[in-house]
Amino acid sequence: MRKRRGFPVVPTLMVAIAVPILMGFGFWQLQRLQWKEAQLVQLAANSQAPLLKIDGRIPEDAQFRRIQLTLSCDSHPTALRAGRNLNGKSGYSHIASCRTDTQALLVDTGWTERPDPSTPGDERRTIEGTLVHANEGGWLLVDARGQPPLAPSAPPGLDTISNNHLSYAIQWFSFAAILLVIYGLWLRRWLAQQPPAA
């Protein structure tokens, strides 16, 4: 007669530790979802706010605000990025390194269909445009008019900001549920293989 084995403590303990962790990640993503939705509401309000004329440093809460400021840009050729014009046509946005009296920032000076080089010049100019956070950190100002001969680039929209926290939460909760199902099936099989108690 086979000897009855003891209860599988280690696998059970591992599942008992892993499931709360996975659930915790899910609840954390739900908190991030609430934070992101509040942020999107604020950015939508910023996009509808009147023109903000800036003389000093750019306020931290100015993302998606339409602003006006005076700055100068480096005279070397701008960098190129994939971009779209006001009609949604794909091409290249020209990014210049610029500065105000107190702060450096990047400026999307305009759009071209071909990757032709562009030199923004070093003269001071007053620009109106929309502010977003740059991928490199700091600010990116999208010039609303474009610097000739460049056409204006498409302004940033809220649809460019990802909000995947709900799907991430569902994934973490699903991982926890799947782990519980697998453990339950394994435990049932383990119990079925045990000899009856003497």
Disulfide bonds with the S-S distance in Angstrom:
Cys73-Cys98 1.95
